[in-house]
Amino acid sequence: MLGLVQECYELSAEYDGKHDPQKLEEHGSMLTSLDAGDSIVVTKAFSNMPNLANLAEEVQIAYRRRSKLKKTLRKLVGQLNKSPQEVFDALKNQTVDLVLTAHPTQSVRRPLLQKHASTIEYQQITPDDKQELDEALQREIQAAFRTDEIRRTQPTPQDEMRAGMSYFHETIWKGVPKFLRRVDTALKNIGINERVPYNAPLIQFSSWMGGDQDGLKVFLKAPMVFDVHASNPRVTPEVTRDVCLLARMMAAKLYFAQIEDLMFELSMWRCNDVVRARAEELHRTSKREDKLYNTRERARQLLANGFSDEMNSSELLNFYKEWSEGQRQEWLLSELSGIPKTNEIADVLDTFNVIAELPADSFGAYIISMAMAPSDVLAVELLQRECHVKTPLRVVPLFEKLESAPAAVARLFSIDWYRNRINGKQEVMIGYSDSGKDAGRLSAAWQLYKAQEELVKLLNNHLGRNACALELFSVSQQPHLSMEYPPVAPNPEWRALLDEMVVIATKDYGPLVFQDPRFVEYFRLLT
């Protein structure tokens, strides 16, 4: 069978190099002559090849980039004339949020994802060590080859959270501490002997599991480990609650296991007075209060027993949908102390009660899909107050109809109550997938650029440059937001040319995608 795979590979390579129709015909004849069993083996071999090649490339890239952090900090000090203390202060006050975009419809099975996560680095090893590592790598490849790639049953959001946390444990849990230690080393090399504070959130993680309820998006966050968010019609308030509690319980288990390991590592029998006093204090309180244990067990109990509080309810004005935007804003602002309810919004209110029920540090942002107007944001603020959310989530409008974004944000900033609520910081998300489908990639990209320009002007005018969450916008697109080597801003001639190109591109894109009957067949074959 290995010879068959090799022959198939060589024929493919020969055709790719010479584009000889004869080789393509030979290849086709060989493939069509295979029986079902051999076809599966050949297909699996070729599906695993790019995965393994990608993994090898990722390991090599990671190896080459190890020294890049040190060079970056030195460049800030040397070429940009920043003092080491300025670099350190800036570093302590920024956060990178890495989003894991696995969905509950993820088809690749968890065992295969875990095997793909296994990487081996060869550093200062003996020939015997290398032989053992080669054999271990071969075992992993053979196991992956014999692992069914496709899920045969659709996973629930809870299943996906378990898989996500498992992947998190296998890779990120171990990788982040290594990165943070490298940051400390790089800082030492520019003259900073102080470590980055343990509570400085340099890196945090998000995913899309368990929070999307047909346009209702909640960014959930297990303590210092996970944000949760998903796109799945089966997501209900109960699912959101379960996924959040699962993440919280699993996070506590990870920390608990780490502390148990630490107990064996800390074998010293002498310490100074400060450490002794702190240890004695912890010893006195631990007998009656183990917060980490309690967190884990409380999440476990809530998962087993269901909701601890009954859902709040009230009645919504039936004509809310018929009101103008001005009427909606007026009512919402005047009613920020009382909420209505009908059957239509029962799930929404249930979700807010989940937010109110669980600990505040379980959650991050509340994202409003297809936000169009200020009332969308104000409605969420009202719901949080009415459902007794003690620590309100930050409300983030996701604008997918870009033309509505600047006016909506400007109106929000003109409201005194709202400006006081956000305290100088506003997060905005810009959608690109829907606009790309409607008008094509070029048109969508140019509209995104112009919408961001308008939003940046608004943020700067109302909140001030220093108060803006500048990281919301891509510095590669917005030159005046870049703090290092800003790119050249587009001149009027470029803008005029892009406007012309967008008209032509949109005109050609629409009939091809929406009117040509061959497009759907082409798209299905391609994907």
C-alpha positions in Angstrom: 0.0 0.0 0.0 2.9 2.4 0.7 4.1 1.8 -2.9 0.7 2.7 -4.2 0.6 6.0 -2.2 4.2 6.7 -3.4 3.3 6.1 -7.0 0.3 8.3 -6.8 2.4 11.1 -5.2 5.1 10.8 -7.9 2.6 10.9 -10.8 1.0 14.1 -9.2 4.5 15.6 -8.8 5.4 14.9 -12.4 2.2 16.4 -13.8 2.6 19.4 -11.5 6.1 20.0 -12.8 5.5 19.4 -16.6 1.8 19.7 -17.0 1.9 16.6 -19.3 -1.6 15.5 -20.2 -0.3 11.9 -20.5 0.7 11.9 -16.8 -2.7 13.3 -15.8 -4.4 10.5 -17.7 -2.2 7.9 -16.1 -3.0 9.4 -12.7 -6.7 9.4 -13.4 -6.7 5.8 -14.6 -4.8 4.6 -11.6 -7.2 6.3 -9.2 -10.4 5.1 -10.9 -9.0 1.5 -10.8 -8.8 1.4 -7.0 -11.3 -0.5 -5.0 -13.1 1.2 -2.1 -10.7 0.1 0.6 -7.6 1.3 -1.3 -9.3 4.6 -2.2 -9.8 5.3 1.5 -6.2 4.6 2.3 -4.9 6.8 -0.5 -7.3 9.6 0.4 -6.3 9.4 4.1 -2.6 9.5 3.2 -3.0 12.6 1.1 -5.2 14.3 3.7 -2.6 13.7 6.4 0.3 15.0 4.3 -0.6 18.7 4.4 -1.4 18.5 8.1 2.0 17.1 8.9 3.7 19.5 6.5 1.9 22.4 8.2 2.9 21.2 11.7 6.5 20.9 10.6 6.5 24.4 9.3 4.9 25.8 12.4 7.5 24.2 14.6 10.3 25.6 12.4 8.7 29.1 12.4 8.3 29.0 16.2 12.0 28.0 16.5 13.1 30.9 14.3 11.0 33.4 16.1 12.4 32.7 19.6 14.8 35.6 19.3 12.4 38.0 17.7 11.0 39.3 21.0 14.4 40.3 22.3 15.1 42.1 18.9 11.7 43.9 19.1 12.3 45.4 22.5 15.9 46.4 21.6 14.5 48.1 18.5 12.0 50.1 20.5 14.8 51.3 22.8 17.5 51.8 20.1 15.7 53.0 17.0 12.5 54.6 18.4 14.3 56.2 21.3 12.0 54.8 24.0 13.4 54.4 27.5 13.4 50.8 28.9 10.9 52.0 31.6 8.5 53.4 28.9 8.6 50.0 27.1 8.0 48.2 30.4 5.1 50.5 31.4 3.5 50.1 28.0 3.8 46.4 28.1 2.2 46.1 31.5 -0.9 48.0 30.2 -1.7 46.1 27.0 -3.6 42.9 26.3 -3.6 40.5 23.3 -6.8 38.5 23.1 -6.3 35.4 21.0 -9.5 33.9 19.7 -9.9 30.1 19.2 -12.5 29.9 16.4 -13.5 26.2 16.8 -17.3 25.8 16.4 -19.7 23.2 17.8 -20.0 22.0 14.2 -16.2 21.2 14.1 -15.9 18.0 12.1 -12.4 17.0 13.0 -12.4 14.7 16.0 -10.7 15.6 19.3 -8.2 12.7 19.3 -6.8 13.8 15.9 -6.6 17.4 17.0 -4.6 16.3 20.0 -2.2 14.2 17.9 -1.7 17.2 15.6 -0.8 19.3 18.6 2.1 17.0 19.4 5.4 18.6 18.2 8.9 17.6 18.8 12.0 19.9 18.8 15.5 18.6 18.3 17.9 20.4 20.5 21.2 19.1 21.8 20.2 15.4 21.7 22.2 12.3 21.3 21.9 9.9 18.4 20.0 7.5 20.6 17.6 10.3 21.7 17.0 11.2 18.1 16.2 7.5 17.2 13.7 7.3 20.1 12.1 10.6 19.1 11.9 9.5 15.5 10.1 6.3 16.6 7.8 8.2 18.8 6.9 10.5 15.9 6.3 7.6 13.6 3.9 6.1 16.2 2.0 9.4 16.4 1.8 9.6 12.6 0.6 6.0 12.3 -2.0 6.6 15.0 -3.3 9.7 13.3 -3.4 7.8 10.0 -5.6 5.2 11.6 -7.8 7.6 13.5 -11.2 8.4 11.9 -11.0 12.0 10.9 -14.7 12.9 10.8 -17.2 13.0 13.6 -20.1 10.6 13.0 -22.5 12.4 15.4 -22.9 16.1 15.8 -21.2 17.3 19.0 -23.1 19.5 21.5 -21.7 22.9 22.5 -20.8 21.2 25.9 -18.8 18.5 24.0 -17.0 21.2 22.1 -16.1 23.1 25.3 -14.6 19.9 26.7 -12.6 19.4 23.5 -11.5 23.0 23.5 -10.4 22.9 27.1 -8.5 19.7 26.4 -6.6 21.3 23.5 -6.0 24.3 25.8 -4.5 22.1 28.4 -2.3 20.3 25.9 -0.8 23.4 24.3 -1.7 26.9 25.6 -1.5 26.0 29.3 2.1 25.0 29.0 3.1 27.5 26.3 2.0 30.8 27.9 4.2 30.5 31.0 7.2 29.9 28.7 6.3 33.0 26.7 6.0 35.1 29.8 9.4 33.9 31.0 10.8 34.9 27.6 9.3 38.4 28.1 11.0 38.7 31.5 14.3 37.7 29.9 13.9 40.1 27.0 13.2 42.9 29.5 16.3 42.0 31.5 18.3 42.4 28.3 17.2 46.1 28.0 17.9 46.9 31.6 14.6 46.1 33.4 15.2 43.8 36.3 11.5 43.9 37.4 9.3 41.1 36.3 5.9 41.7 34.6 3.3 41.7 37.3 1.6 38.3 37.7 -1.9 39.9 37.3 -1.0 41.9 34.1 -3.2 40.3 31.4 -0.7 40.3 28.6 -2.4 37.4 26.9 -6.0 36.2 27.3 -8.0 33.7 25.3 -11.4 33.6 23.6 -13.4 31.0 21.7 -16.8 30.8 20.0 -18.5 28.1 22.0 -21.8 28.3 23.8 -22.8 31.9 23.6 -24.5 32.7 20.3 -28.3 32.5 20.4 -29.5 33.6 17.0 -27.8 37.0 17.1 -27.6 37.2 20.9 -23.9 37.0 21.6 -22.3 36.7 25.1 -18.5 36.6 25.5 -18.2 34.3 28.5 -14.9 34.0 30.4 -13.8 31.3 32.8 -11.3 32.7 35.3 -8.1 33.7 33.5 -8.6 30.9 31.0 -11.4 31.2 28.5 -13.9 33.4 26.8 -16.9 31.6 25.3 -18.9 32.4 22.3 -20.5 30.3 19.5 -22.7 30.1 16.4 -25.1 27.3 16.7 -28.9 27.2 16.5 -29.0 24.7 19.4 -27.5 27.2 21.8 -30.0 28.1 24.5 -29.7 30.1 27.8 -29.2 26.7 29.6 -26.5 25.7 27.1 -24.7 29.1 27.7 -24.9 28.5 31.4 -23.6 24.9 31.2 -20.7 25.9 28.9 -19.7 28.7 31.2 -19.8 26.5 34.3 -17.9 23.7 32.5 -15.2 26.2 31.6 -15.1 27.5 35.1 -14.9 24.0 36.6 -12.2 22.8 34.2 -10.2 26.0 34.8 -10.3 25.4 38.5 -9.2 21.7 38.0 -6.2 22.9 35.9 -5.1 25.3 38.7 -5.8 22.7 41.4 -3.5 20.2 39.6 -0.8 22.9 39.2 -0.9 23.6 42.9 -0.6 20.0 43.8 2.5 19.8 41.6 3.9 22.9 43.3 3.5 21.4 46.7 6.0 18.7 45.8 8.4 21.3 44.1 8.5 23.5 47.2 10.6 21.2 49.3 12.7 23.9 51.1 12.6 23.9 54.8 13.8 27.4 55.6 12.3 30.8 54.7 12.4 34.4 55.7 9.9 36.1 58.1 7.7 37.5 55.3 7.2 34.1 53.7 6.6 32.4 57.0 4.0 34.9 58.1 2.2 34.5 54.7 2.3 30.7 55.0 0.9 30.7 58.5 -1.9 33.0 57.4 -2.8 30.7 54.5 -2.6 27.7 56.8 -5.1 29.2 59.3 -7.6 30.1 56.6 -7.2 27.1 54.4 -8.9 24.8 57.0 -12.2 26.6 56.7 -11.9 28.2 53.2 -10.3 26.7 50.1 -11.5 29.1 47.4 -10.2 27.1 44.5 -11.8 23.9 45.7 -15.0 25.8 46.4 -15.0 27.3 42.9 -14.7 23.9 41.3 -17.3 22.2 43.5 -19.8 25.1 43.2 -19.6 24.9 39.4 -20.1 21.1 39.6 -23.1 21.5 41.9 -24.7 24.1 39.7 -24.2 21.9 36.6 -25.9 19.0 38.4 -28.7 20.9 40.1 -29.8 23.5 37.6 -30.6 27.2 38.2 -30.2 28.4 41.7 -32.6 31.3 41.3 -35.9 31.6 39.5 -36.1 33.6 36.3 -37.2 37.3 36.6 -40.0 38.4 34.3 -42.1 41.4 33.2 -44.2 42.5 30.2 -42.8 44.1 26.7 -44.8 46.8 24.9 -46.3 45.1 21.9 -45.7 48.1 19.6 -41.9 48.4 20.3 -41.3 47.0 16.8 -43.5 49.6 15.3 -41.8 52.6 16.9 -39.3 54.9 15.1 -35.7 54.8 16.2 -36.3 58.1 18.0 -39.2 56.7 19.9 -37.2 53.6 20.9 -34.3 55.7 22.2 -36.6 58.0 24.2 -38.4 55.0 25.8 -35.3 53.0 26.5 -33.6 56.0 28.1 -36.6 56.8 30.3 -37.2 53.2 31.2 -33.7 52.2 32.4 -35.4 51.1 35.6 -38.1 48.7 34.3 -38.2 46.0 31.6 -41.1 44.4 29.8 -41.4 40.7 28.6 -43.3 38.6 26.1 -42.8 35.0 25.0 -40.7 36.3 22.1 -37.9 37.6 24.3 -38.1 34.9 27.0 -34.7 33.4 25.9 -33.1 36.8 26.0 -34.2 37.4 29.6 -33.2 33.9 30.6 -29.8 34.6 29.3 -29.5 37.8 31.3 -30.6 35.9 34.3 -27.8 33.4 33.7 -25.4 36.4 33.6 -26.8 37.7 36.9 -26.7 34.2 38.5 -23.1 33.3 37.8 -20.0 35.0 39.2 -19.0 38.3 37.5 -15.6 37.0 36.5 -17.2 34.4 34.3 -18.1 36.9 31.6 -16.5 39.4 29.3 -18.4 41.3 26.6 -21.9 41.2 25.3 -21.8 41.4 21.5 -24.8 42.6 19.5 -24.8 41.0 16.1 -26.1 43.1 13.2 -26.2 46.2 15.4 -27.9 49.0 13.5 -28.8 51.8 15.9 -28.2 53.2 19.4 -31.3 51.5 20.7 -29.7 48.1 20.2 -27.0 49.1 22.7 -29.3 50.8 25.1 -31.6 47.8 25.2 -28.8 45.6 26.4 -28.0 48.1 29.1 -31.6 48.2 30.2 -31.8 44.4 30.3 -28.7 44.1 32.4 -30.1 46.6 35.0 -33.6 45.0 35.0 -32.2 41.5 35.4 -30.1 42.6 38.3 -26.7 42.1 36.8 -24.5 43.5 39.5 -21.4 43.9 37.4 -22.7 44.9 33.9 -21.0 43.4 30.9 -19.4 45.8 28.5 -21.7 46.1 25.4 -20.0 45.8 22.0 -22.0 46.6 18.9 -21.0 44.5 15.9 -21.8 46.6 12.8 -22.2 44.5 9.6 -24.1 47.2 7.7 -21.2 49.6 7.7 -23.0 52.7 6.6 -25.0 52.7 9.9 -22.0 52.5 12.2 -20.7 56.1 12.4 -24.1 57.7 12.9 -25.1 55.1 15.6 -21.8 55.6 17.5 -22.1 59.4 17.3 -25.6 59.3 18.7 -24.5 57.1 21.6 -21.7 59.5 22.5 -24.2 62.4 22.5 -26.1 60.8 25.4 -24.8 62.0 28.8 -26.0 58.8 30.6 -24.1 56.6 28.1 -20.9 58.6 28.2 -20.9 58.2 32.0 -21.6 54.5 31.7 -18.6 53.7 29.4 -16.2 55.9 31.3 -14.1 56.9 28.3 -13.8 53.5 26.6 -15.9 52.1 23.8 -15.4 48.8 21.9 -16.8 48.4 18.4 -16.7 45.4 16.1 -16.8 45.6 12.4 -18.2 42.7 10.4 -16.7 41.8 7.0 -18.1 38.4 6.1 -21.6 39.5 5.2 -20.5 42.5 3.3 -17.9 40.4 1.4 -20.7 38.0 0.4 -23.0 40.8 -0.8 -20.5 42.9 -2.7 -17.3 41.0 -3.1 -13.9 41.2 -1.3 -12.6 44.4 -2.9 -15.8 46.4 -2.2 -16.1 45.1 1.3 -12.4 45.8 2.2 -12.7 49.4 0.9 -16.0 50.0 2.7 -14.4 48.6 5.9 -11.5 50.9 5.6 -13.7 54.0 5.2 -16.0 53.0 8.0 -13.0 52.6 10.3 -11.7 56.0 9.4 -15.0 57.6 10.4 -15.2 55.6 13.6 -11.7 56.6 14.6 -12.5 60.2 14.1 -15.5 59.9 16.3 -13.6 58.1 19.0 -10.9 60.7 19.0 -13.3 63.6 19.0 -15.5 62.3 21.9 -13.1 60.2 24.0 -9.7 61.5 23.1 -6.8 59.5 21.4 -5.4 58.3 24.7 -8.8 57.0 25.9 -9.6 55.1 22.7 -9.2 51.4 22.5 -6.9 51.8 19.5 -6.2 48.1 19.3 -9.7 47.6 17.8 -8.5 48.8 14.5 -5.8 47.2 12.3 -2.7 49.3 12.3 -1.9 47.9 8.9 -5.1 49.5 7.5 -5.1 52.8 9.5 -1.8 54.6 9.2 -2.4 57.2 11.9 -3.1 54.4 14.5 0.3 52.8 14.0 2.9 53.6 16.7 5.8 52.1 14.8 6.9 52.9 11.2 3.4 54.1 10.0 2.5 53.2 6.4 1.8 55.9 3.9 -1.7 57.2 4.0 -3.7 56.9 0.7 -3.7 60.1 -1.3 -6.8 61.5 -3.1 -5.9 59.9 -6.4 -5.7 56.4 -4.9 -9.0 57.0 -3.2 -10.7 58.0 -6.4 -9.2 55.0 -8.2 -10.5 52.6 -5.6 -13.9 54.2 -5.7 -14.0 53.5 -9.5 -12.6 49.9 -9.0 -15.3 49.2 -6.4 -18.1 50.2 -8.8 -16.7 47.9 -11.5 -16.0 45.0 -9.1 -19.5 45.1 -7.5 -21.1 45.3 -10.9 -19.3 42.1 -12.1 -19.6 40.3 -8.8 -23.3 40.5 -8.4 -24.5 38.9 -11.6 -21.8 36.1 -11.3 -22.8 35.1 -7.8 -26.5 35.7 -7.7 -27.6 35.2 -11.3 -25.3 32.8 -13.1 -26.9 29.3 -12.6 -23.5 27.6 -12.9 -22.0 29.4 -9.9 -23.6 27.1 -7.3 -22.3 24.0 -9.0 -18.9 25.6 -9.3 -18.8 26.6 -5.7 -19.9 23.1 -4.5 -17.2 21.4 -6.6 -14.5 23.8 -5.4 -15.3 23.4 -1.7 
